[in-house]
Amino acid sequence: MKYQIKKSRGFTLTELMIVVAIIGILAAIAGPSFANTIRRATVMKMARGFESALDVAAFNAKTSGRPVKVCATNTINNPTPSCLTSLSAFTGSGNSENFGWIVFWDINDNDSVDVAAPPTTPAEKIFKRLPFAQGRIKMEWSGTNNIITIMPRNTTGDNGTMCIYAPYGSVTSLSSPCSATSAFEPNLNEVKVILSTLGRVTFATE
């Protein structure tokens, strides 16, 4: 019995060039959309981290019966990290493992984490450290105090909005100050975390 061997026809150079061109077109279309999705995920992750810090503060304030504070820091890995009085340090394109949120018990109400000074001052407790990479992120807080105090009844005494933008670097100025009612920035991905005086947290996105 004779077997007939079938020859399979491969791609011609023209067909291969057409396939490559189609892939290039699809990549050009999908690329910006994918990058935008990544930026949206980045700002939302940052927003969730801030919300988590507020939740930890509210829980510990309620269970301890004492005020608990939340602040941003660029020395999160230090034994006694210091609070930033301005969020401008978060603006840039570099990454740092030292940036993040700290939730702490401020016994002497001096807006910093202090070591023990026996016999009068006990060590101030850090309830939570929430580190994050700085990345190309900008954050602005519209409240009067960058160090947020959560009371045992979950009240804050100072409402405010945390605006988180990405990517930040090519855009050097914002079209409007951060607020719950301000327009979203046209050239940036933005999430707003709105904190009421009653401790309620809501998100606003484009």
Beta strands, then each sheet from edge to edge (+ up, - down):
strand 1: 68-73
strand 2: 100-104
strand 3: 126-131
strand 4: 138-141
strand 5: 148-150
strand 6: 160-166
strand 7: 189-195
strand 8: 201-205
sheet 1: 3+ 2- 1+ 5-
sheet 2: 4+ 6- 7+ 8-
end
